[in-house]
Amino acid sequence: MPSPIDELYQMIFGYVPKKAGTAFERLAAIATYVTEEDGVVRHDAALKGAHSGSRYQVDVLHQSAEAKTMGEAKDYTYRGGKVGRSDLQKLAGALVDLPDVAKGVFWSATDYTKPARQYAQMAKGMTGKEILLRGLRESTGFDEQGFIKSICVKGTYQIPKLAEAIWTVHLSPQGKAKLLGLISDDETRVEFSGIINDFLNSSGVKITSIFELTSGGYGNIGEDGVSRGCFWLPDHYIWATKVLVSICGLEYEIPYDIQTTTFEITDNSTYRLVVLDETGAPVRILTDEKIREFDFNSDGLLIKPKHR
């Protein structure tokens, strides 16, 4: 009969491998790659014992740059049993007969008996190679505590209201005198006009512009939502009607429109699996979306996502 792991595999991939236990073995292979983030992972590999000549079927074989690791995977969810000491003894026996394998990893869909945990702790002293215990099962709300499932981004935007800005050109004493000299004795008011985009030298050649001066922004915004500042521009000139007039600076006040928006990035994946360490603590959450990125070729080689 199919186990709960088989049913979960069916929901993720749309089918279940014919051989019993294969679904969990493949999930353990995927979990191995995701947690190690390195190397080549193969499901259902075969290794030959150096001393006995026996053929060992390896559920998960992980070859990293540093070492080769063999993994055993047991799904006892269909009978509600735990992995026992005898399961680990079989793995330890294989490790002794495989000198090029550095360590073993046991994956269980349920839990481990106390004797099994004690045996794993003593394995390195007895065989020279450690056996790491790992759990892999469907996650619960408790497991997912502490893992990010939703990211909330709150942005405050300060947008300058340039149409309401106040720009004030400050004339130099020479500039003021030049304009005053153009007023006749019978005039009480004279208006000079001009579009001020550029600032020139005494020959009328452009030195800079308002756009260039403000390309780095308008400075700090005050508590009243207005930024204030000035540009010191000695020996700069502007056209006032048809008269080239010297200035000493440009002053400005820029009001701002303050807008705040919020958006969320939410992980809506279902059928999550949790990876447990030897203490039973969750160390990684695998979503159905992540698991579905992987596949296996006909030789059991794990095919990694293309974007990795």
Stockholm file with secondary structure:
# STOCKHOLM 1.0

chainA/1-308         MPSPIDELYQMIFGYVPKKAGTAFERLAAIATYVTEEDGVVRHDAALKGAHSGSRYQVDVLHQSAEAKTMGEAKDYTYRGGKVGRSDLQKLAGALVDLPDVAKGVFWSATDYTKPARQYAQMAKGMTGKEILLRGLRESTGFDEQGFIKSICVKGTYQIPKLAEAIWTVHLSPQGKAKLLGLISDDETRVEFSGIINDFLNSSGVKITSIFELTSGGYGNIGEDGVSRGCFWLPDHYIWATKVLVSICGLEYEIPYDIQTTTFEITDNSTYRLVVLDETGAPVRILTDEKIREFDFNSDGLLIKPKHR
#=GR chainA/1-308 SS CCCHHHHHHHHHHSCCCSSTTHHHHHHHHHHHHHHHCSSEEEEEEEEECTTTCCEEEEEEEEECSSCEEEEEEECCTTTTCCBCHHHHHHHHHHHHHCTTCCEEEEEESSCBCHHHHHHHHHHHHHHSSCEEEEEEEECCTTTTTTSCCEEEEEEEEEEECGGGCEEEEEECHHHHHHHHTTSCTTCSCCCCCCCCCEEECTTSCEEEEHHHHTTTCCCCBCTTSEEEEEEEEEEEEEEETTEEEEEEEEEEEEEEEEEEEEEEEECCCCSCEEEECTTSCEEEEECHHHHTTCEECTTCBEECCTTC
#=GC SS_cons         CCCHHHHHHHHHHSCCCSSTTHHHHHHHHHHHHHHHCSSEEEEEEEEECTTTCCEEEEEEEEECSSCEEEEEEECCTTTTCCBCHHHHHHHHHHHHHCTTCCEEEEEESSCBCHHHHHHHHHHHHHHSSCEEEEEEEECCTTTTTTSCCEEEEEEEEEEECGGGCEEEEEECHHHHHHHHTTSCTTCSCCCCCCCCCEEECTTSCEEEEHHHHTTTCCCCBCTTSEEEEEEEEEEEEEEETTEEEEEEEEEEEEEEEEEEEEEEEECCCCSCEEEECTTSCEEEEECHHHHTTCEECTTCBEECCTTC
//
